[in-house]
Amino acid sequence: MKYSEFIKELRNKLFLTQTEFATLIGVSYETVNRWENEKNEPSMRIKRKIAAIIKENQIEVEAK
């Protein structure tokens, strides 16, 4: 699974818009949009935040 698909799937499982997801992890809407459109990938710091959200919410996602 591409990281762009992973982010979109996670966001949808959390029932969040790109703006809401961005606020949750401390980035801009534009940043999340770039991730989902395969322009960039999150930094390791942000990936750790995302991992914590996954664990905290007990969400099942396909590994990248």
PyMOL Python script that loads the backbone (N, CA, C, O; Angstrom):
from pymol import cmd

cmd.read_pdbstr("""\
ATOM      1  N   MET A   1       0.850  -1.172   0.000  1.00  0.00           N
ATOM      2  CA  MET A   1       0.000   0.000   0.000  1.00  0.00           C
ATOM      3  C   MET A   1       0.900   1.241   0.000  1.00  0.00           C
ATOM      4  O   MET A   1       1.872   1.315   0.751  1.00  0.00           O
ATOM      5  N   LYS A   2       0.568   2.187  -0.833  1.00  0.00           N
ATOM      6  CA  LYS A   2       1.296   3.442  -0.876  1.00  0.00           C
ATOM      7  C   LYS A   2       0.986   4.249   0.373  1.00  0.00           C
ATOM      8  O   LYS A   2      -0.083   4.107   0.966  1.00  0.00           O
ATOM      9  N   TYR A   3       1.933   5.100   0.772  1.00  0.00           N
ATOM     10  CA  TYR A   3       1.711   5.902   1.965  1.00  0.00           C
ATOM     11  C   TYR A   3       0.515   6.834   1.784  1.00  0.00           C
ATOM     12  O   TYR A   3      -0.214   7.112   2.736  1.00  0.00           O
ATOM     13  N   SER A   4       0.320   7.309   0.565  1.00  0.00           N
ATOM     14  CA  SER A   4      -0.834   8.184   0.304  1.00  0.00           C
ATOM     15  C   SER A   4      -2.146   7.456   0.603  1.00  0.00           C
ATOM     16  O   SER A   4      -3.067   8.037   1.177  1.00  0.00           O
ATOM     17  N   GLU A   5      -2.226   6.198   0.216  1.00  0.00           N
ATOM     18  CA  GLU A   5      -3.426   5.401   0.481  1.00  0.00           C
ATOM     19  C   GLU A   5      -3.572   5.109   1.975  1.00  0.00           C
ATOM     20  O   GLU A   5      -4.676   5.104   2.519  1.00  0.00           O
ATOM     21  N   PHE A   6      -2.440   4.867   2.617  1.00  0.00           N
ATOM     22  CA  PHE A   6      -2.424   4.587   4.051  1.00  0.00           C
ATOM     23  C   PHE A   6      -2.990   5.767   4.834  1.00  0.00           C
ATOM     24  O   PHE A   6      -3.830   5.586   5.715  1.00  0.00           O
ATOM     25  N   ILE A   7      -2.531   6.972   4.510  1.00  0.00           N
ATOM     26  CA  ILE A   7      -2.997   8.175   5.211  1.00  0.00           C
ATOM     27  C   ILE A   7      -4.497   8.368   4.980  1.00  0.00           C
ATOM     28  O   ILE A   7      -5.245   8.661   5.913  1.00  0.00           O
ATOM     29  N   LYS A   8      -4.921   8.204   3.742  1.00  0.00           N
ATOM     30  CA  LYS A   8      -6.342   8.388   3.422  1.00  0.00           C
ATOM     31  C   LYS A   8      -7.201   7.355   4.148  1.00  0.00           C
ATOM     32  O   LYS A   8      -8.265   7.687   4.671  1.00  0.00           O
ATOM     33  N   GLU A   9      -6.740   6.103   4.179  1.00  0.00           N
ATOM     34  CA  GLU A   9      -7.490   5.050   4.872  1.00  0.00           C
ATOM     35  C   GLU A   9      -7.583   5.340   6.366  1.00  0.00           C
ATOM     36  O   GLU A   9      -8.650   5.213   6.967  1.00  0.00           O
ATOM     37  N   LEU A  10      -6.470   5.727   6.953  1.00  0.00           N
ATOM     38  CA  LEU A  10      -6.463   6.046   8.379  1.00  0.00           C
ATOM     39  C   LEU A  10      -7.414   7.202   8.679  1.00  0.00           C
ATOM     40  O   LEU A  10      -8.217   7.130   9.609  1.00  0.00           O
ATOM     41  N   ARG A  11      -7.318   8.247   7.900  1.00  0.00           N
ATOM     42  CA  ARG A  11      -8.169   9.422   8.093  1.00  0.00           C
ATOM     43  C   ARG A  11      -9.644   9.043   7.986  1.00  0.00           C
ATOM     44  O   ARG A  11     -10.465   9.504   8.779  1.00  0.00           O
ATOM     45  N   ASN A  12      -9.977   8.211   7.013  1.00  0.00           N
ATOM     46  CA  ASN A  12     -11.367   7.777   6.843  1.00  0.00           C
ATOM     47  C   ASN A  12     -11.838   6.910   8.018  1.00  0.00           C
ATOM     48  O   ASN A  12     -12.988   7.017   8.446  1.00  0.00           O
ATOM     49  N   LYS A  13     -10.965   6.064   8.530  1.00  0.00           N
ATOM     50  CA  LYS A  13     -11.337   5.240   9.683  1.00  0.00           C
ATOM     51  C   LYS A  13     -11.563   6.087  10.931  1.00  0.00           C
ATOM     52  O   LYS A  13     -12.326   5.707  11.819  1.00  0.00           O
ATOM     53  N   LEU A  14     -10.899   7.228  10.990  1.00  0.00           N
ATOM     54  CA  LEU A  14     -11.092   8.155  12.109  1.00  0.00           C
ATOM     55  C   LEU A  14     -12.258   9.117  11.859  1.00  0.00           C
ATOM     56  O   LEU A  14     -12.600   9.925  12.723  1.00  0.00           O
ATOM     57  N   PHE A  15     -12.864   9.024  10.669  1.00  0.00           N
ATOM     58  CA  PHE A  15     -13.970   9.911  10.272  1.00  0.00           C
ATOM     59  C   PHE A  15     -13.569  11.382  10.359  1.00  0.00           C
ATOM     60  O   PHE A  15     -14.304  12.210  10.895  1.00  0.00           O
ATOM     61  N   LEU A  16     -12.379  11.691   9.816  1.00  0.00           N
ATOM     62  CA  LEU A  16     -11.855  13.054   9.855  1.00  0.00           C
ATOM     63  C   LEU A  16     -11.645  13.606   8.456  1.00  0.00           C
ATOM     64  O   LEU A  16     -11.314  12.870   7.527  1.00  0.00           O
ATOM     65  N   THR A  17     -11.843  14.910   8.318  1.00  0.00           N
ATOM     66  CA  THR A  17     -11.483  15.588   7.072  1.00  0.00           C
ATOM     67  C   THR A  17      -9.970  15.773   7.062  1.00  0.00           C
ATOM     68  O   THR A  17      -9.303  15.534   8.068  1.00  0.00           O
ATOM     69  N   GLN A  18      -9.436  16.196   5.931  1.00  0.00           N
ATOM     70  CA  GLN A  18      -8.001  16.478   5.871  1.00  0.00           C
ATOM     71  C   GLN A  18      -7.629  17.568   6.873  1.00  0.00           C
ATOM     72  O   GLN A  18      -6.587  17.491   7.524  1.00  0.00           O
ATOM     73  N   THR A  19      -8.477  18.573   6.990  1.00  0.00           N
ATOM     74  CA  THR A  19      -8.217  19.673   7.930  1.00  0.00           C
ATOM     75  C   THR A  19      -8.220  19.180   9.372  1.00  0.00           C
ATOM     76  O   THR A  19      -7.342  19.542  10.154  1.00  0.00           O
ATOM     77  N   GLU A  20      -9.196  18.361   9.725  1.00  0.00           N
ATOM     78  CA  GLU A  20      -9.276  17.830  11.092  1.00  0.00           C
ATOM     79  C   GLU A  20      -8.090  16.924  11.405  1.00  0.00           C
ATOM     80  O   GLU A  20      -7.526  16.989  12.497  1.00  0.00           O
ATOM     81  N   PHE A  21      -7.715  16.082  10.447  1.00  0.00           N
ATOM     82  CA  PHE A  21      -6.569  15.193  10.635  1.00  0.00           C
ATOM     83  C   PHE A  21      -5.287  16.015  10.798  1.00  0.00           C
ATOM     84  O   PHE A  21      -4.448  15.712  11.646  1.00  0.00           O
ATOM     85  N   ALA A  22      -5.152  17.042   9.985  1.00  0.00           N
ATOM     86  CA  ALA A  22      -3.979  17.917  10.069  1.00  0.00           C
ATOM     87  C   ALA A  22      -3.876  18.552  11.455  1.00  0.00           C
ATOM     88  O   ALA A  22      -2.796  18.588  12.045  1.00  0.00           O
ATOM     89  N   THR A  23      -4.979  19.043  11.964  1.00  0.00           N
ATOM     90  CA  THR A  23      -4.998  19.653  13.288  1.00  0.00           C
ATOM     91  C   THR A  23      -4.621  18.631  14.357  1.00  0.00           C
ATOM     92  O   THR A  23      -3.871  18.944  15.281  1.00  0.00           O
ATOM     93  N   LEU A  24      -5.136  17.421  14.233  1.00  0.00           N
ATOM     94  CA  LEU A  24      -4.861  16.353  15.197  1.00  0.00           C
ATOM     95  C   LEU A  24      -3.367  16.054  15.307  1.00  0.00           C
ATOM     96  O   LEU A  24      -2.857  15.835  16.406  1.00  0.00           O
ATOM     97  N   ILE A  25      -2.666  16.044  14.178  1.00  0.00           N
ATOM     98  CA  ILE A  25      -1.250  15.682  14.221  1.00  0.00           C
ATOM     99  C   ILE A  25      -0.306  16.879  14.174  1.00  0.00           C
ATOM    100  O   ILE A  25       0.912  16.714  14.228  1.00  0.00           O
ATOM    101  N   GLY A  26      -0.868  18.081  14.074  1.00  0.00           N
ATOM    102  CA  GLY A  26      -0.040  19.273  14.168  1.00  0.00           C
ATOM    103  C   GLY A  26       0.644  19.720  12.886  1.00  0.00           C
ATOM    104  O   GLY A  26       1.758  20.243  12.908  1.00  0.00           O
ATOM    105  N   VAL A  27      -0.049  19.505  11.755  1.00  0.00           N
ATOM    106  CA  VAL A  27       0.467  19.981  10.466  1.00  0.00           C
ATOM    107  C   VAL A  27      -0.646  20.767   9.769  1.00  0.00           C
ATOM    108  O   VAL A  27      -1.764  20.858  10.274  1.00  0.00           O
ATOM    109  N   SER A  28      -0.326  21.328   8.612  1.00  0.00           N
ATOM    110  CA  SER A  28      -1.343  22.087   7.876  1.00  0.00           C
ATOM    111  C   SER A  28      -2.181  21.158   6.997  1.00  0.00           C
ATOM    112  O   SER A  28      -1.794  20.029   6.697  1.00  0.00           O
ATOM    113  N   TYR A  29      -3.332  21.673   6.602  1.00  0.00           N
ATOM    114  CA  TYR A  29      -4.196  20.958   5.654  1.00  0.00           C
ATOM    115  C   TYR A  29      -3.413  20.653   4.383  1.00  0.00           C
ATOM    116  O   TYR A  29      -3.511  19.555   3.836  1.00  0.00           O
ATOM    117  N   GLU A  30      -2.638  21.622   3.917  1.00  0.00           N
ATOM    118  CA  GLU A  30      -1.883  21.460   2.681  1.00  0.00           C
ATOM    119  C   GLU A  30      -0.899  20.294   2.770  1.00  0.00           C
ATOM    120  O   GLU A  30      -0.677  19.579   1.793  1.00  0.00           O
ATOM    121  N   THR A  31      -0.317  20.115   3.948  1.00  0.00           N
ATOM    122  CA  THR A  31       0.626  19.012   4.152  1.00  0.00           C
ATOM    123  C   THR A  31      -0.073  17.671   3.987  1.00  0.00           C
ATOM    124  O   THR A  31       0.430  16.795   3.283  1.00  0.00           O
ATOM    125  N   VAL A  32      -1.224  17.500   4.625  1.00  0.00           N
ATOM    126  CA  VAL A  32      -1.981  16.249   4.497  1.00  0.00           C
ATOM    127  C   VAL A  32      -2.392  16.044   3.041  1.00  0.00           C
ATOM    128  O   VAL A  32      -2.325  14.929   2.524  1.00  0.00           O
ATOM    129  N   ASN A  33      -2.811  17.103   2.394  1.00  0.00           N
ATOM    130  CA  ASN A  33      -3.203  17.021   0.986  1.00  0.00           C
ATOM    131  C   ASN A  33      -2.024  16.558   0.124  1.00  0.00           C
ATOM    132  O   ASN A  33      -2.206  15.740  -0.777  1.00  0.00           O
ATOM    133  N   ARG A  34      -0.843  17.063   0.385  1.00  0.00           N
ATOM    134  CA  ARG A  34       0.351  16.640  -0.374  1.00  0.00           C
ATOM    135  C   ARG A  34       0.662  15.168  -0.134  1.00  0.00           C
ATOM    136  O   ARG A  34       1.065  14.460  -1.057  1.00  0.00           O
ATOM    137  N   TRP A  35       0.475  14.701   1.107  1.00  0.00           N
ATOM    138  CA  TRP A  35       0.702  13.287   1.393  1.00  0.00           C
ATOM    139  C   TRP A  35      -0.259  12.424   0.592  1.00  0.00           C
ATOM    140  O   TRP A  35       0.142  11.432  -0.017  1.00  0.00           O
ATOM    141  N   GLU A  36      -1.523  12.803   0.596  1.00  0.00           N
ATOM    142  CA  GLU A  36      -2.542  12.003  -0.083  1.00  0.00           C
ATOM    143  C   GLU A  36      -2.416  12.073  -1.604  1.00  0.00           C
ATOM    144  O   GLU A  36      -2.911  11.191  -2.305  1.00  0.00           O
ATOM    145  N   ASN A  37      -1.764  13.104  -2.113  1.00  0.00           N
ATOM    146  CA  ASN A  37      -1.563  13.236  -3.559  1.00  0.00           C
ATOM    147  C   ASN A  37      -0.150  12.848  -3.990  1.00  0.00           C
ATOM    148  O   ASN A  37       0.291  13.179  -5.091  1.00  0.00           O
ATOM    149  N   GLU A  38       0.552  12.139  -3.103  1.00  0.00           N
ATOM    150  CA  GLU A  38       1.879  11.583  -3.377  1.00  0.00           C
ATOM    151  C   GLU A  38       2.941  12.623  -3.722  1.00  0.00           C
ATOM    152  O   GLU A  38       3.872  12.340  -4.477  1.00  0.00           O
ATOM    153  N   LYS A  39       2.802  13.823  -3.172  1.00  0.00           N
ATOM    154  CA  LYS A  39       3.804  14.867  -3.390  1.00  0.00           C
ATOM    155  C   LYS A  39       4.923  14.765  -2.359  1.00  0.00           C
ATOM    156  O   LYS A  39       6.081  15.040  -2.670  1.00  0.00           O
ATOM    157  N   ASN A  40       4.580  14.368  -1.128  1.00  0.00           N
ATOM    158  CA  ASN A  40       5.518  14.244  -0.009  1.00  0.00           C
ATOM    159  C   ASN A  40       5.096  13.093   0.878  1.00  0.00           C
ATOM    160  O   ASN A  40       4.010  12.534   0.721  1.00  0.00           O
ATOM    161  N   GLU A  41       5.972  12.744   1.819  1.00  0.00           N
ATOM    162  CA  GLU A  41       5.647  11.785   2.872  1.00  0.00           C
ATOM    163  C   GLU A  41       5.927  12.440   4.214  1.00  0.00           C
ATOM    164  O   GLU A  41       6.750  13.352   4.296  1.00  0.00           O
ATOM    165  N   PRO A  42       5.258  11.992   5.259  1.00  0.00           N
ATOM    166  CA  PRO A  42       5.500  12.559   6.585  1.00  0.00           C
ATOM    167  C   PRO A  42       6.931  12.312   7.064  1.00  0.00           C
ATOM    168  O   PRO A  42       7.576  11.345   6.661  1.00  0.00           O
ATOM    169  N   SER A  43       7.407  13.193   7.919  1.00  0.00           N
ATOM    170  CA  SER A  43       8.716  13.009   8.554  1.00  0.00           C
ATOM    171  C   SER A  43       8.601  11.884   9.582  1.00  0.00           C
ATOM    172  O   SER A  43       7.500  11.439   9.908  1.00  0.00           O
ATOM    173  N   MET A  44       9.735  11.434  10.082  1.00  0.00           N
ATOM    174  CA  MET A  44       9.720  10.375  11.102  1.00  0.00           C
ATOM    175  C   MET A  44       9.000  10.848  12.370  1.00  0.00           C
ATOM    176  O   MET A  44       8.311  10.061  13.019  1.00  0.00           O
ATOM    177  N   ARG A  45       9.154  12.108  12.721  1.00  0.00           N
ATOM    178  CA  ARG A  45       8.476  12.651  13.902  1.00  0.00           C
ATOM    179  C   ARG A  45       6.962  12.536  13.742  1.00  0.00           C
ATOM    180  O   ARG A  45       6.259  12.146  14.675  1.00  0.00           O
ATOM    181  N   ILE A  46       6.469  12.876  12.562  1.00  0.00           N
ATOM    182  CA  ILE A  46       5.034  12.800  12.301  1.00  0.00           C
ATOM    183  C   ILE A  46       4.586  11.342  12.197  1.00  0.00           C
ATOM    184  O   ILE A  46       3.496  10.998  12.654  1.00  0.00           O
ATOM    185  N   LYS A  47       5.405  10.495  11.607  1.00  0.00           N
ATOM    186  CA  LYS A  47       5.057   9.072  11.524  1.00  0.00           C
ATOM    187  C   LYS A  47       4.897   8.473  12.919  1.00  0.00           C
ATOM    188  O   LYS A  47       4.039   7.617  13.133  1.00  0.00           O
ATOM    189  N   ARG A  48       5.721   8.921  13.871  1.00  0.00           N
ATOM    190  CA  ARG A  48       5.574   8.444  15.259  1.00  0.00           C
ATOM    191  C   ARG A  48       4.256   8.932  15.857  1.00  0.00           C
ATOM    192  O   ARG A  48       3.595   8.189  16.583  1.00  0.00           O
ATOM    193  N   LYS A  49       3.868  10.175  15.559  1.00  0.00           N
ATOM    194  CA  LYS A  49       2.577  10.681  16.038  1.00  0.00           C
ATOM    195  C   LYS A  49       1.438   9.863  15.451  1.00  0.00           C
ATOM    196  O   LYS A  49       0.491   9.510  16.153  1.00  0.00           O
ATOM    197  N   ILE A  50       1.533   9.566  14.165  1.00  0.00           N
ATOM    198  CA  ILE A  50       0.501   8.772  13.497  1.00  0.00           C
ATOM    199  C   ILE A  50       0.415   7.381  14.122  1.00  0.00           C
ATOM    200  O   ILE A  50      -0.679   6.864  14.348  1.00  0.00           O
ATOM    201  N   ALA A  51       1.577   6.775  14.401  1.00  0.00           N
ATOM    202  CA  ALA A  51       1.596   5.451  15.032  1.00  0.00           C
ATOM    203  C   ALA A  51       0.922   5.487  16.397  1.00  0.00           C
ATOM    204  O   ALA A  51       0.197   4.560  16.759  1.00  0.00           O
ATOM    205  N   ALA A  52       1.157   6.552  17.151  1.00  0.00           N
ATOM    206  CA  ALA A  52       0.524   6.686  18.468  1.00  0.00           C
ATOM    207  C   ALA A  52      -0.993   6.814  18.340  1.00  0.00           C
ATOM    208  O   ALA A  52      -1.735   6.258  19.150  1.00  0.00           O
ATOM    209  N   ILE A  53      -1.449   7.540  17.334  1.00  0.00           N
ATOM    210  CA  ILE A  53      -2.895   7.692  17.103  1.00  0.00           C
ATOM    211  C   ILE A  53      -3.512   6.342  16.747  1.00  0.00           C
ATOM    212  O   ILE A  53      -4.593   5.998  17.226  1.00  0.00           O
ATOM    213  N   ILE A  54      -2.825   5.588  15.912  1.00  0.00           N
ATOM    214  CA  ILE A  54      -3.306   4.260  15.526  1.00  0.00           C
ATOM    215  C   ILE A  54      -3.435   3.377  16.758  1.00  0.00           C
ATOM    216  O   ILE A  54      -4.452   2.709  16.945  1.00  0.00           O
ATOM    217  N   LYS A  55      -2.402   3.374  17.600  1.00  0.00           N
ATOM    218  CA  LYS A  55      -2.412   2.543  18.801  1.00  0.00           C
ATOM    219  C   LYS A  55      -3.497   3.007  19.775  1.00  0.00           C
ATOM    220  O   LYS A  55      -4.250   2.193  20.310  1.00  0.00           O
ATOM    221  N   GLU A  56      -3.568   4.306  19.995  1.00  0.00           N
ATOM    222  CA  GLU A  56      -4.537   4.881  20.928  1.00  0.00           C
ATOM    223  C   GLU A  56      -5.978   4.561  20.533  1.00  0.00           C
ATOM    224  O   GLU A  56      -6.824   4.317  21.393  1.00  0.00           O
ATOM    225  N   ASN A  57      -6.251   4.565  19.232  1.00  0.00           N
ATOM    226  CA  ASN A  57      -7.609   4.327  18.747  1.00  0.00           C
ATOM    227  C   ASN A  57      -7.846   2.879  18.339  1.00  0.00           C
ATOM    228  O   ASN A  57      -8.922   2.536  17.849  1.00  0.00           O
ATOM    229  N   GLN A  58      -6.845   2.033  18.539  1.00  0.00           N
ATOM    230  CA  GLN A  58      -6.919   0.606  18.219  1.00  0.00           C
ATOM    231  C   GLN A  58      -7.444   0.385  16.790  1.00  0.00           C
ATOM    232  O   GLN A  58      -8.396  -0.361  16.559  1.00  0.00           O
ATOM    233  N   ILE A  59      -6.794   1.054  15.862  1.00  0.00           N
ATOM    234  CA  ILE A  59      -7.202   0.985  14.464  1.00  0.00           C
ATOM    235  C   ILE A  59      -6.355  -0.046  13.719  1.00  0.00           C
ATOM    236  O   ILE A  59      -5.135  -0.094  13.873  1.00  0.00           O
ATOM    237  N   GLU A  60      -7.012  -0.853  12.924  1.00  0.00           N
ATOM    238  CA  GLU A  60      -6.334  -1.839  12.076  1.00  0.00           C
ATOM    239  C   GLU A  60      -6.105  -1.221  10.718  1.00  0.00           C
ATOM    240  O   GLU A  60      -7.058  -0.828  10.046  1.00  0.00           O
ATOM    241  N   VAL A  61      -4.851  -1.130  10.304  1.00  0.00           N
ATOM    242  CA  VAL A  61      -4.524  -0.642   8.960  1.00  0.00           C
ATOM    243  C   VAL A  61      -3.510  -1.579   8.336  1.00  0.00           C
ATOM    244  O   VAL A  61      -2.710  -2.209   9.029  1.00  0.00           O
ATOM    245  N   GLU A  62      -3.555  -1.659   7.035  1.00  0.00           N
ATOM    246  CA  GLU A  62      -2.618  -2.500   6.307  1.00  0.00           C
ATOM    247  C   GLU A  62      -1.239  -1.862   6.402  1.00  0.00           C
ATOM    248  O   GLU A  62      -1.096  -0.656   6.201  1.00  0.00           O
ATOM    249  N   ALA A  63      -0.231  -2.659   6.705  1.00  0.00           N
ATOM    250  CA  ALA A  63       1.134  -2.142   6.814  1.00  0.00           C
ATOM    251  C   ALA A  63       1.653  -1.690   5.462  1.00  0.00           C
ATOM    252  O   ALA A  63       1.335  -2.272   4.425  1.00  0.00           O
ATOM    253  N   LYS A  64       2.445  -0.656   5.497  1.00  0.00           N
ATOM    254  CA  LYS A  64       3.022  -0.112   4.260  1.00  0.00           C
ATOM    255  C   LYS A  64       4.167  -0.978   3.810  1.00  0.00           C
ATOM    256  O   LYS A  64       4.791  -0.695   2.787  1.00  0.00           O
TER     257      LYS A  64
END
""", "prot")
cmd.dss("prot")
cmd.show_as("cartoon", "prot")
cmd.util.cbc("prot")
cmd.orient("prot")
